[in-house]
Amino acid sequence: MLCHTAPMTSPQTAPPVMRRRLGSLLRRYRKRNAMTLVQAAAALSWESTRLSRVETGQYQIKAGEVATLLAAYGVTDHAEVSGITGVAESHQRKWWAAYSDVLPRPYADSIALEEAAVSIKTYFPQLITALLQTPAYAHSAIFSSPSPAVRKNADSLVQVRQARKMVLTRSENPARLDTVIDESALFAPSGATPDVMRDQLLGLLDLSERDNVTIRVMPLGAPAHPGLTSNMTVMDFRNPWPPVVLIDHLRGGVFLEDPEDVDAFAMAFDAVVDAALDVDASREMIKSYMKGKTP
């Protein structure tokens, strides 16, 4: 399966999750400066209702307008201003727009966040995280869905998963991935042949050689840990963007952005890591499954 990497130039507004995060950040700056909506909107000669819609992610704001607001809020650091306005000026279609007919909105939002993340921490029970899946393994995992629509679009969804790997392999500022994989995920799931699984395990070993990828295995006999009750993805971003937690479920996913929620899952992930094997022992276990070990 080939990744979709062709450049596109059609206009598109920023994804809703990014627009919402931008609005939330602007609201935080405004309140930090004890400015009312009326006072802040005056900097742009706007009505306050228009700025209110921006702050709730209902209205697309232009980069120049963001810069004007940031100046009014006293934000002058060039790198910070550039990082914030960059979200607003992202009017080019992203690669995943080509798959809009098969991607639910939460999935597209999670890809947008992945693209911006500097650190991604994941734990998924019984499956290898999507960012590390080979095409054949991804196809067997996707095709196991009970949804006829998902199975029908399996080939496109496999292409999406392969394209998502670019966040780990891009030449500039690749994201750091720290993942914990259940030992049970090291043997073939339903529909995957031994050859498919060996290729997947080899892919894990190859990617684990990258400085920005850390893979640990949760052994079958591990003590109880928070990952027993939930999958989790914790994403961190460059200042001033706050971290986000994503929890996947059958119908899509839930984003958690409240600091208390994020802290809880960050601590939960640390506990999952503590219960897992270290990196070297994890590599040895993956190699043993490549040689035909069974649980």
JOUR-V572871 format. One line per field, one symbol per residue. phi: phi as a letter, one per 20 degrees, with the letter a starting at -180 (. if undefined). psi: psi as a letter, one per 20 degrees, with the letter a starting at -180 (. if undefined). burial: + if it has 9 or more other C-alpha atoms within 8 Angstrom, else -. Layout:
BEGIN
phi = ???
psi = ???
burial = ???
END
This chain:
BEGIN
phi = .efecffccffbffggffffffffffffffffeldegffffffdldfffffffffdmecedegfffffffffenedfffffffffgffeeeefegfffdffddfggfffffgfgfefebcdcbcfmcfggfdffgffgfffffeffegffffdgffffgffffffgfedffdlffedccddfgfeedffgndfgfffffffffffffffffeccccdefgeffgbfffdafbcdddcfgdfffcdddebgdqacedcfgffffffffffgffffeefffffffffgffffeofcf
psi = pqqojpqqjqqprqqghhhghgggghhggghhjkqrhggghhhjlrqhhghhhghjjippqqghhghgghghjjoipghggghghhghjmiqprhihikhiioqghghghgggghiqhpppqpopiqpqhijprggggghggiiqiphgghhkggghghghhhhihhhiqhplqqppoqppqhiiiqprpiprhgghghghhhggghiiqhjpppqpoqhkqrqrhihiqrqpppqrqpjpqrqppoqahjdrpppiphhgghghghgghhgghirqrgghgghgghhhhjjqq.
burial = -------------++--++++++++++-+++---+-+--+++++-+++-+++++++++++--+-+++++++++-+----++--+++++--+++-++--++-++--+++++++++--+++++++++++++--++++-+++++++++----++-+++++++++++++-++-----+++++++++++++++---+---++++++++++-++---++++++++-----+++---+++++++-----++++++---+++-++---++--++-++-+++-+++-+--++-++++++-----
END
